[in-house]
Amino acid sequence: MDRYSFLRELADSWVLLLLVVFFLGTIVFAFRPGSRPLHRDAAESIFRNETKPASAGEKEVE
């Protein structure tokens, strides 16, 4: 079997399976229970200094 055929069969079977498992794992990780506060914090982080601009020396409050 030449190299191209071997790599083609590998990509069509095991690598495809690995990528599907990785994709599903990423989806499960993003929607896991308890991650809502982390996602909300990341989404609202750009509005932390909405009432006044941050000064040059001011650190973010967590």
C-alpha positions in Angstrom: 0.0 0.0 0.0 1.5 3.3 -0.9 1.7 6.3 1.4 -1.2 8.2 -0.1 -3.7 5.4 0.2 -2.7 4.7 3.8 -3.0 8.3 4.8 -6.3 8.6 3.0 -7.8 5.6 4.8 -6.5 6.9 8.1 -8.1 10.3 7.5 -11.4 8.8 6.4 -11.7 6.6 9.5 -9.7 7.3 12.7 -8.9 11.0 12.2 -12.6 11.7 11.3 -13.7 9.9 14.5 -11.1 11.8 16.6 -12.3 15.2 15.2 -16.0 14.3 15.8 -15.2 13.3 19.4 -13.1 16.5 19.9 -16.0 18.6 18.5 -18.6 16.9 20.8 -16.3 17.3 23.8 -15.9 21.0 23.0 -19.7 21.5 22.9 -20.2 19.5 26.1 -17.4 21.6 27.8 -19.0 24.9 26.7 -22.5 23.9 27.9 -21.4 22.0 31.1 -23.4 22.7 34.3 -21.9 25.5 36.3 -20.2 27.4 33.4 -22.9 30.0 33.1 -21.3 32.4 35.6 -18.0 32.2 33.7 -19.6 32.9 30.3 -21.7 35.7 31.8 -18.5 37.3 33.3 -16.7 37.0 30.0 -19.6 38.5 28.1 -20.1 41.5 30.5 -16.3 42.2 31.0 -16.4 45.0 28.3 -19.0 46.9 30.4 -17.1 46.9 33.7 -16.1 50.6 33.4 -19.3 51.8 31.8 -20.0 54.6 34.3 -16.5 56.1 34.1 -13.5 55.5 31.9 -10.7 53.5 33.6 -7.7 55.6 34.5 -4.3 54.6 33.2 -3.1 53.1 36.6 -6.4 51.5 37.6 -6.5 47.8 37.9 -9.5 45.7 37.0 -11.7 44.6 39.8 -12.6 40.9 39.8 
